C-alpha cells in the first residue's frame, strides 16, 4: 500500500487509494464551506477548564477515516525496525494497560504532558513530514492533499479520525530522541498521545531527566529533556509535571502502577457499590467523576445514559483485571474474580431484567 501511495501523482490516484470518487474528494476539500466542515464540542477537563473537540462533517469524517486506515496500513508495512515500540496511544493492539505495564512496580515514576499537542502539529509540519520522511517521500501534490484532508485552521483538529495516526507518525522523531535519552539515564520511557512517562528502580532519580527543586511541585524537567522536546517541535505543560515515589500512589495514564496496572480503588468500589444497589432494587445514581479513559462532558447531548456509563466502567475494570489474570480460561470460568462476578451480575440485569 505504501508503494501505491508513493507512486501516486494526482488527486485521481489518491482518490482511488481512498476508494472514493475524485469529484467527491475535490468537493470536500474545495467546495464545502469551511464553516460547514466542523462543529465544536466542549468537554470538561479533569483538572478544570474545557477542551474543545472539533467534530468533522459526517462526509469529511468518513474521508478522514479512510485516510486513517490507509496510513495505519502504511505504518504496519513500515514496521518497527527503527526502534522498539514507545508509543501506545491510538495504536492498534495496544492501549493504556500496555503503556502502564512498562512502568509497573518501579521506585520512581515521572510524568510530563505536552502542551497543546494537536494544535502544535500544523499544516506545514504534516505536509513536510509526508514530503521529506524517508519512509514516505510522497509527491508534494499528494502530501498537500493529505494535509488538506487532515488539517483545519492550520493544525490537526482534536476529534478528526485521521489526527491520531498522523500525530504518532510525526512523533516518531520525538520518541526516538527521548528513548535514547532514557536509555542513557537507565530509565523506561513511553508516550501515550501527549502523556510522557519515565520510570526507574535506581536509588536516586537521574538528573538527566528531572531535578529536585524547592518549588511546590518538587521536581523540574532537566534542560536536556526540555531541549529534546523543543527540538522535536513540542512544549511541556509545566502544570502537569509530577514525580511519584514507591510509597505514594503512582499513576500512569489513569492506572495505578505500584504493583500491576489497575484502576483506582475508589473507581472500582464506587462502580461495584452502584451495581450492588441496582441488584437490591435500591435507589442508585452515577457519581460524576473523570475515570481513567473518559472526560466528563459539559454538553448533555454527548452523555451516555447512566446504565451504559456504569456498564462501560465495569467493563473497563474487567478488561484490565482479565489481562492481569494469567490463569487458563477454564479456571477463570469456574473460579471468577470479584470483578468478573460483578460484571456478570450487571450483564444478567441487562439481558434478563428490565433494568438495562
C-alpha positions as a Markdown table, in Angstrom:
| # | Residue | x | y | z |
|---|---|---|---|---|
| 1 | Unk | 0.0 | 0.0 | 0.0 |
| 2 | Unk | 2.8 | 2.4 | 0.8 |
| 3 | Unk | 4.3 | 1.7 | -2.6 |
| 4 | Unk | 1.0 | 2.7 | -4.2 |
| 5 | Unk | 0.9 | 5.9 | -2.2 |
| 6 | Unk | 4.4 | 6.8 | -3.1 |
| 7 | Unk | 3.6 | 6.3 | -6.8 |
| 8 | Unk | 0.5 | 8.5 | -6.6 |
| 9 | Unk | 0.8 | 11.7 | -8.6 |
| 10 | Unk | -2.7 | 13.2 | -8.9 |
| 11 | Unk | -5.9 | 13.7 | -7.0 |
| 12 | Unk | -7.3 | 10.8 | -9.0 |
| 13 | Unk | -4.6 | 8.5 | -7.8 |
| 14 | Unk | -5.2 | 9.4 | -4.1 |
| 15 | Unk | -9.0 | 9.2 | -4.5 |
| 16 | Unk | -8.5 | 5.7 | -5.9 |
| 17 | Unk | -6.5 | 4.6 | -2.9 |
| 18 | Unk | -9.1 | 6.1 | -0.6 |
| 19 | Unk | -11.9 | 4.3 | -2.6 |
| 20 | Unk | -13.9 | 7.5 | -3.2 |
| 21 | Unk | -14.7 | 9.4 | -6.5 |
| 22 | Unk | -12.2 | 12.1 | -7.3 |
| 23 | Unk | -15.1 | 14.6 | -7.6 |
| 24 | Unk | -16.2 | 13.8 | -4.1 |
| 25 | Unk | -12.7 | 14.4 | -2.7 |
| 26 | Unk | -12.5 | 17.7 | -4.6 |
| 27 | Unk | -15.9 | 18.8 | -3.3 |
| 28 | Unk | -15.0 | 18.1 | 0.3 |
| 29 | Unk | -11.7 | 19.9 | 0.0 |
| 30 | Unk | -12.5 | 22.9 | -2.2 |
| 31 | Unk | -16.3 | 23.3 | -2.4 |
| 32 | Unk | -17.6 | 22.5 | 1.1 |
| 33 | Unk | -17.6 | 25.8 | 3.0 |
| 34 | Unk | -15.1 | 25.9 | 5.9 |
| 35 | Unk | -17.8 | 26.8 | 8.4 |
| 36 | Unk | -19.6 | 23.6 | 7.4 |
| 37 | Unk | -16.7 | 21.2 | 7.7 |
| 38 | Unk | -16.5 | 21.1 | 11.5 |
| 39 | Unk | -18.7 | 21.8 | 14.6 |
| 40 | Unk | -17.2 | 22.3 | 18.0 |
| 41 | Unk | -18.0 | 20.4 | 21.3 |
| 42 | Unk | -16.7 | 21.4 | 24.7 |
| 43 | Unk | -15.6 | 18.7 | 27.2 |
| 44 | Unk | -14.6 | 19.4 | 30.7 |
| 45 | Unk | -11.1 | 18.6 | 31.7 |
| 46 | Unk | -10.2 | 16.5 | 34.8 |
| 47 | Unk | -8.2 | 19.4 | 36.2 |
| 48 | Unk | -10.7 | 22.1 | 35.4 |
| 49 | Unk | -11.4 | 24.2 | 32.3 |
| 50 | Unk | -12.6 | 22.9 | 29.0 |
| 51 | Unk | -11.3 | 21.1 | 26.0 |
| 52 | Unk | -12.6 | 22.0 | 22.5 |
| 53 | Unk | -13.3 | 19.0 | 20.2 |
| 54 | Unk | -13.7 | 19.8 | 16.5 |
| 55 | Unk | -16.1 | 17.2 | 15.1 |
| 56 | Unk | -15.9 | 16.9 | 11.3 |
| 57 | Unk | -18.9 | 16.8 | 9.0 |
| 58 | Unk | -20.0 | 13.2 | 8.5 |
| 59 | Unk | -18.8 | 13.1 | 4.9 |
| 60 | Unk | -15.4 | 14.6 | 5.8 |
| 61 | Unk | -15.3 | 12.2 | 8.8 |
| 62 | Unk | -15.7 | 9.2 | 6.5 |
| 63 | Unk | -12.9 | 10.5 | 4.3 |
| 64 | Unk | -10.6 | 11.0 | 7.2 |
| 65 | Unk | -11.4 | 7.5 | 8.4 |
| 66 | Unk | -10.4 | 6.1 | 5.1 |
| 67 | Unk | -7.2 | 8.2 | 5.2 |
| 68 | Unk | -6.5 | 6.9 | 8.7 |
| 69 | Unk | -7.0 | 3.2 | 7.6 |
| 70 | Unk | -4.6 | 3.9 | 4.7 |
| 71 | Unk | -1.9 | 5.4 | 6.9 |
| 72 | Unk | -2.3 | 2.6 | 9.5 |
| 73 | Unk | -1.7 | 0.1 | 6.8 |
| 74 | Unk | 1.4 | 2.0 | 5.6 |
| 75 | Unk | 2.6 | 2.2 | 9.2 |
| 76 | Unk | 2.2 | -1.6 | 9.5 |
| 77 | Unk | 4.2 | -2.1 | 6.3 |
| 78 | Unk | 7.0 | 0.2 | 7.5 |
| 79 | Unk | 7.1 | -1.9 | 10.7 |
| 80 | Unk | 9.0 | -1.0 | 13.9 |
| 81 | Unk | 12.5 | -1.8 | 12.6 |
| 82 | Unk | 13.8 | 1.6 | 13.5 |
| 83 | Unk | 13.1 | 1.4 | 17.2 |
| 84 | Unk | 11.3 | -0.5 | 19.9 |
| 85 | Unk | 7.6 | 0.5 | 20.4 |
| 86 | Unk | 7.4 | 3.5 | 22.6 |
| 87 | Unk | 4.0 | 5.0 | 21.6 |
| 88 | Unk | 0.9 | 3.4 | 23.0 |
| 89 | Unk | -1.8 | 5.9 | 22.3 |
| 90 | Unk | -4.1 | 5.4 | 19.3 |
| 91 | Unk | -2.1 | 2.4 | 18.2 |
| 92 | Unk | -3.5 | -0.9 | 17.1 |
| 93 | Unk | -3.5 | -3.8 | 19.6 |
| 94 | Unk | -2.1 | -1.7 | 22.5 |
| 95 | Unk | -3.6 | 0.8 | 24.9 |
| 96 | Unk | -3.3 | 2.3 | 28.3 |
| 97 | Unk | -2.7 | -1.0 | 30.0 |
| 98 | Unk | 0.4 | -1.8 | 27.9 |
| 99 | Unk | 1.6 | 1.7 | 28.3 |
| 100 | Unk | 1.3 | 1.5 | 32.1 |
| 101 | Unk | 2.8 | -2.0 | 32.3 |
| 102 | Unk | 6.3 | -0.9 | 31.5 |
| 103 | Unk | 6.2 | 1.4 | 34.5 |
| 104 | Unk | 4.7 | -1.0 | 37.0 |
| 105 | Unk | 6.5 | -1.7 | 40.3 |
| 106 | Unk | 9.1 | 1.0 | 39.9 |
| 107 | Unk | 10.8 | 3.1 | 42.6 |
| 108 | Unk | 10.3 | 6.3 | 40.7 |
| 109 | Unk | 7.6 | 7.3 | 38.1 |
| 110 | Unk | 7.9 | 10.7 | 36.4 |
| 111 | Unk | 5.1 | 12.1 | 34.2 |
| 112 | Unk | 5.1 | 15.1 | 32.0 |
| 113 | Unk | 2.5 | 16.4 | 29.5 |
| 114 | Unk | 3.0 | 18.1 | 26.1 |
| 115 | Unk | 1.3 | 21.5 | 25.8 |
| 116 | Unk | -1.4 | 21.9 | 23.1 |
| 117 | Unk | -0.5 | 18.6 | 21.5 |
| 118 | Unk | -2.7 | 18.5 | 18.4 |
| 119 | Unk | -2.7 | 22.3 | 17.7 |
| 120 | Unk | 1.1 | 22.3 | 17.7 |
| 121 | Unk | 1.1 | 20.0 | 14.7 |
| 122 | Unk | 0.3 | 22.4 | 11.9 |
| 123 | Unk | -0.3 | 22.1 | 8.2 |
| 124 | Unk | 3.3 | 22.7 | 7.3 |
| 125 | Unk | 4.6 | 20.0 | 9.7 |
| 126 | Unk | 2.1 | 17.5 | 8.2 |
| 127 | Unk | 3.0 | 18.3 | 4.6 |
| 128 | Unk | 6.7 | 18.4 | 5.3 |
| 129 | Unk | 6.6 | 15.1 | 7.0 |
| 130 | Unk | 5.0 | 13.3 | 4.1 |
| 131 | Unk | 7.3 | 15.0 | 1.7 |
| 132 | Unk | 10.6 | 14.5 | 3.4 |
| 133 | Unk | 10.2 | 11.5 | 5.7 |
| 134 | Unk | 12.3 | 8.6 | 4.2 |
| 135 | Unk | 9.6 | 6.1 | 4.7 |
| 136 | Unk | 7.1 | 8.1 | 2.7 |
| 137 | Unk | 8.8 | 10.6 | 0.4 |
| 138 | Unk | 5.5 | 11.4 | -1.3 |
| 139 | Unk | 4.9 | 13.7 | -4.2 |
| 140 | Unk | 4.4 | 17.3 | -2.9 |
| 141 | Unk | 0.9 | 17.4 | -4.5 |
| 142 | Unk | -0.1 | 14.2 | -2.7 |
| 143 | Unk | 1.4 | 15.4 | 0.6 |
| 144 | Unk | -0.6 | 18.7 | 0.2 |
| 145 | Unk | -3.8 | 16.8 | -0.4 |
| 146 | Unk | -3.3 | 14.6 | 2.7 |
| 147 | Unk | -2.6 | 17.7 | 4.8 |
| 148 | Unk | -5.8 | 19.4 | 3.4 |
| 149 | Unk | -7.9 | 16.3 | 4.4 |
| 150 | Unk | -6.4 | 16.1 | 7.9 |
| 151 | Unk | -5.9 | 19.8 | 8.9 |
| 152 | Unk | -8.3 | 22.5 | 9.9 |
| 153 | Unk | -7.4 | 26.1 | 10.9 |
| 154 | Unk | -3.7 | 25.2 | 10.2 |
| 155 | Unk | -3.5 | 22.3 | 12.6 |
| 156 | Unk | -4.6 | 18.8 | 13.3 |
| 157 | Unk | -8.1 | 19.0 | 14.9 |
| 158 | Unk | -8.7 | 17.0 | 18.0 |
| 159 | Unk | -11.7 | 15.0 | 17.0 |
| 160 | Unk | -10.8 | 14.0 | 13.5 |
| 161 | Unk | -10.2 | 10.3 | 12.8 |
| 162 | Unk | -7.0 | 11.0 | 10.9 |
| 163 | Unk | -5.3 | 13.1 | 13.6 |
| 164 | Unk | -4.2 | 10.2 | 15.9 |
| 165 | Unk | -2.2 | 8.2 | 13.3 |
| 166 | Unk | -0.7 | 11.3 | 11.8 |
| 167 | Unk | 0.4 | 12.7 | 15.1 |
| 168 | Unk | 2.0 | 9.3 | 16.0 |
| 169 | Unk | 3.9 | 9.2 | 12.7 |
| 170 | Unk | 5.2 | 12.8 | 13.2 |
| 171 | Unk | 6.1 | 12.0 | 16.9 |
| 172 | Unk | 8.4 | 9.2 | 15.7 |
| 173 | Unk | 11.4 | 11.6 | 15.9 |
| 174 | Unk | 10.3 | 12.7 | 19.4 |
| 175 | Unk | 10.1 | 9.1 | 20.6 |
| 176 | Unk | 13.5 | 8.3 | 19.2 |
| 177 | Unk | 15.1 | 11.3 | 20.9 |
| 178 | Unk | 13.5 | 10.6 | 24.3 |
| 179 | Unk | 14.1 | 6.8 | 24.2 |
| 180 | Unk | 17.8 | 7.4 | 23.6 |
| 181 | Unk | 17.9 | 9.8 | 26.5 |
| 182 | Unk | 16.0 | 7.4 | 28.7 |
| 183 | Unk | 18.5 | 4.6 | 27.8 |
| 184 | Unk | 21.4 | 6.8 | 28.9 |
| 185 | Unk | 19.6 | 7.6 | 32.1 |
| 186 | Unk | 18.7 | 3.8 | 32.7 |
| 187 | Unk | 15.0 | 4.6 | 32.6 |
| 188 | Unk | 11.9 | 3.2 | 30.9 |
| 189 | Unk | 10.2 | 5.5 | 28.5 |
| 190 | Unk | 6.8 | 5.5 | 26.9 |
| 191 | Unk | 4.3 | 8.0 | 25.4 |
| 192 | Unk | 0.5 | 7.8 | 25.3 |
| 193 | Unk | -0.5 | 10.7 | 23.0 |
| 194 | Unk | 0.7 | 13.8 | 24.9 |
| 195 | Unk | 1.4 | 11.9 | 28.2 |
| 196 | Unk | 5.1 | 11.0 | 28.6 |
| 197 | Unk | 6.4 | 8.8 | 31.4 |
| 198 | Unk | 9.9 | 7.9 | 32.6 |
| 199 | Unk | 10.4 | 5.3 | 35.4 |
| 200 | Unk | 13.3 | 3.6 | 37.1 |
| 201 | Unk | 14.3 | 1.4 | 40.0 |
| 202 | Unk | 17.5 | 3.4 | 40.7 |
| 203 | Unk | 18.0 | 4.6 | 44.2 |
| 204 | Unk | 18.1 | 8.3 | 43.0 |
| 205 | Unk | 16.1 | 9.5 | 40.0 |
| 206 | Unk | 18.6 | 10.6 | 37.3 |
| 207 | Unk | 19.1 | 14.3 | 36.9 |
| 208 | Unk | 19.5 | 13.7 | 33.2 |
| 209 | Unk | 15.6 | 13.6 | 33.2 |
| 210 | Unk | 14.5 | 15.6 | 36.2 |
| 211 | Unk | 15.9 | 17.6 | 39.1 |
| 212 | Unk | 14.5 | 18.0 | 42.6 |
| 213 | Unk | 13.8 | 21.6 | 43.4 |
| 214 | Unk | 12.3 | 23.7 | 46.2 |
| 215 | Unk | 9.2 | 24.6 | 44.0 |
| 216 | Unk | 5.8 | 23.4 | 45.2 |
| 217 | Unk | 5.8 | 20.6 | 42.6 |
| 218 | Unk | 9.2 | 19.5 | 43.9 |
| 219 | Unk | 10.7 | 18.5 | 40.6 |
| 220 | Unk | 11.7 | 20.3 | 37.4 |
| 221 | Unk | 12.3 | 18.9 | 33.9 |
| 222 | Unk | 16.0 | 18.8 | 33.1 |
| 223 | Unk | 17.4 | 21.2 | 30.5 |
| 224 | Unk | 18.4 | 18.4 | 28.2 |
| 225 | Unk | 14.9 | 16.9 | 28.3 |
| 226 | Unk | 13.4 | 20.3 | 27.5 |
| 227 | Unk | 15.9 | 20.8 | 24.6 |
| 228 | Unk | 15.0 | 17.4 | 23.1 |
| 229 | Unk | 11.2 | 18.0 | 23.3 |
| 230 | Unk | 11.5 | 21.5 | 21.9 |
| 231 | Unk | 13.8 | 20.2 | 19.2 |
| 232 | Unk | 11.1 | 17.9 | 18.1 |
| 233 | Unk | 8.6 | 20.8 | 17.9 |
| 234 | Unk | 6.7 | 20.5 | 21.2 |
| 235 | Unk | 6.4 | 22.3 | 24.5 |
| 236 | Unk | 6.0 | 20.9 | 28.0 |
| 237 | Unk | 2.9 | 21.8 | 30.1 |
| 238 | Unk | 4.6 | 22.8 | 33.4 |
| 239 | Unk | 1.4 | 22.4 | 35.5 |
| 240 | Unk | 1.3 | 18.7 | 34.8 |
| 241 | Unk | 4.8 | 17.7 | 35.8 |
| 242 | Unk | 4.6 | 15.2 | 38.6 |
| 243 | Unk | 7.0 | 12.8 | 40.3 |
| 244 | Unk | 5.8 | 9.8 | 42.5 |
| 245 | Unk | 7.8 | 7.6 | 44.7 |
| 246 | Unk | 7.1 | 3.9 | 45.5 |
| 247 | Unk | 5.5 | 4.7 | 48.9 |
| 248 | Unk | 2.9 | 7.0 | 47.3 |
| 249 | Unk | 0.3 | 6.2 | 44.7 |
| 250 | Unk | 1.9 | 6.0 | 41.3 |
| 251 | Unk | -0.4 | 6.7 | 38.3 |
| 252 | Unk | 0.3 | 6.3 | 34.6 |
| 253 | Unk | -2.4 | 7.2 | 32.1 |
| 254 | Unk | -5.1 | 6.9 | 34.8 |
| 255 | Unk | -3.9 | 3.5 | 36.1 |
| 256 | Unk | -2.3 | 2.7 | 39.4 |
| 257 | Unk | 1.1 | 1.1 | 38.7 |
| 258 | Unk | 2.6 | 0.5 | 42.2 |
| 259 | Unk | 2.3 | -3.3 | 41.5 |
| 260 | Unk | 0.4 | -4.3 | 38.4 |
| 261 | Unk | -1.6 | -1.8 | 36.4 |
| 262 | Unk | -5.1 | -1.4 | 37.8 |
| 263 | Unk | -7.9 | 1.1 | 38.1 |
| 264 | Unk | -8.0 | 3.3 | 41.1 |
| 265 | Unk | -9.6 | 1.7 | 44.1 |
| 266 | Unk | -12.3 | 4.3 | 44.6 |
| 267 | Unk | -13.2 | 4.0 | 40.9 |
| 268 | Unk | -14.0 | 0.2 | 41.2 |
| 269 | Unk | -15.5 | 0.4 | 44.7 |
| 270 | Unk | -17.9 | 3.1 | 43.6 |
| 271 | Unk | -18.9 | 1.2 | 40.5 |
| 272 | Unk | -19.3 | -2.1 | 42.4 |
| 273 | Unk | -21.4 | -0.4 | 45.1 |
| 274 | Unk | -23.7 | 1.1 | 42.4 |
| 275 | Unk | -24.3 | -2.3 | 40.8 |
| 276 | Unk | -25.0 | -3.8 | 44.2 |
| 277 | Unk | -27.7 | -1.2 | 44.9 |
| 278 | Unk | -29.2 | -2.0 | 41.5 |
| 279 | Unk | -29.3 | -5.7 | 42.4 |
| 280 | Unk | -31.1 | -4.9 | 45.7 |
| 281 | Unk | -33.6 | -2.6 | 44.0 |
| 282 | Unk | -32.4 | 0.4 | 45.9 |
| 283 | Unk | -32.1 | 3.9 | 44.5 |
| 284 | Unk | -28.9 | 4.5 | 42.7 |
| 285 | Unk | -27.2 | 7.2 | 40.7 |
| 286 | Unk | -24.0 | 7.6 | 38.8 |
| 287 | Unk | -21.2 | 9.5 | 40.6 |
| 288 | Unk | -19.8 | 12.1 | 38.1 |
| 289 | Unk | -16.1 | 11.9 | 38.1 |
| 290 | Unk | -13.4 | 11.6 | 35.5 |
| 291 | Unk | -12.5 | 8.0 | 35.0 |
| 292 | Unk | -9.2 | 6.7 | 33.6 |
| 293 | Unk | -10.2 | 6.9 | 29.9 |
| 294 | Unk | -13.1 | 9.4 | 29.6 |
| 295 | Unk | -13.7 | 13.1 | 30.2 |
| 296 | Unk | -16.9 | 14.4 | 31.7 |
| 297 | Unk | -19.0 | 16.2 | 29.2 |
| 298 | Unk | -20.5 | 19.6 | 29.7 |
| 299 | Unk | -22.9 | 19.1 | 26.8 |
| 300 | Unk | -25.7 | 16.7 | 27.8 |
| 301 | Unk | -26.3 | 15.5 | 24.3 |
| 302 | Unk | -23.0 | 13.7 | 24.3 |
| 303 | Unk | -23.6 | 12.0 | 27.6 |
| 304 | Unk | -24.4 | 8.3 | 27.6 |
| 305 | Unk | -27.3 | 7.1 | 29.8 |
| 306 | Unk | -26.4 | 6.2 | 33.3 |
| 307 | Unk | -26.8 | 2.4 | 32.9 |
| 308 | Unk | -24.5 | 2.4 | 29.9 |
| 309 | Unk | -21.9 | 4.5 | 31.7 |
| 310 | Unk | -21.9 | 2.1 | 34.6 |
| 311 | Unk | -21.6 | -0.8 | 32.2 |
| 312 | Unk | -18.6 | 0.9 | 30.5 |
| 313 | Unk | -16.9 | 1.4 | 33.8 |
| 314 | Unk | -17.2 | -2.2 | 35.0 |
| 315 | Unk | -16.3 | -3.5 | 31.5 |
| 316 | Unk | -13.1 | -1.4 | 31.6 |
| 317 | Unk | -12.2 | -2.7 | 35.1 |
| 318 | Unk | -12.9 | -6.3 | 33.9 |
| 319 | Unk | -10.8 | -5.8 | 30.8 |
| 320 | Unk | -7.8 | -4.8 | 32.9 |
| 321 | Unk | -8.4 | -7.5 | 35.5 |
| 322 | Unk | -8.6 | -10.1 | 32.8 |
| 323 | Unk | -5.3 | -9.0 | 31.3 |
| 324 | Unk | -3.6 | -9.4 | 34.7 |
| 325 | Unk | -5.2 | -12.9 | 35.3 |
| 326 | Unk | -2.8 | -15.4 | 33.7 |
| 327 | Unk | -4.9 | -18.5 | 34.6 |
| 328 | Unk | -6.4 | -20.8 | 31.9 |
| 329 | Unk | -9.8 | -20.0 | 30.5 |
| 330 | Unk | -11.4 | -22.9 | 32.4 |
| 331 | Unk | -10.0 | -21.7 | 35.7 |
| 332 | Unk | -11.3 | -18.2 | 35.0 |
| 333 | Unk | -14.8 | -19.6 | 34.2 |
| 334 | Unk | -15.1 | -21.9 | 37.3 |
| 335 | Unk | -13.4 | -19.5 | 39.7 |
| 336 | Unk | -14.1 | -15.9 | 38.5 |
| 337 | Unk | -12.5 | -12.9 | 40.2 |
| 338 | Unk | -14.6 | -10.4 | 42.1 |
| 339 | Unk | -14.5 | -8.0 | 39.2 |
| 340 | Unk | -15.7 | -10.8 | 36.8 |
| 341 | Unk | -18.6 | -11.7 | 39.1 |
| 342 | Unk | -19.7 | -8.0 | 39.4 |
| 343 | Unk | -19.6 | -7.7 | 35.6 |
| 344 | Unk | -21.5 | -10.9 | 35.2 |
| 345 | Unk | -24.2 | -9.6 | 37.6 |
| 346 | Unk | -24.6 | -6.4 | 35.6 |
| 347 | Unk | -24.9 | -8.3 | 32.3 |
| 348 | Unk | -27.6 | -10.6 | 33.8 |
| 349 | Unk | -29.6 | -7.5 | 34.9 |
| 350 | Unk | -29.1 | -6.0 | 31.4 |
| 351 | Unk | -30.3 | -9.0 | 29.4 |
| 352 | Unk | -32.7 | -10.8 | 31.8 |
| 353 | Unk | -34.4 | -7.9 | 33.7 |
| 354 | Unk | -35.8 | -4.6 | 32.7 |
| 355 | Unk | -33.1 | -2.6 | 34.4 |
| 356 | Unk | -30.9 | -2.2 | 31.3 |
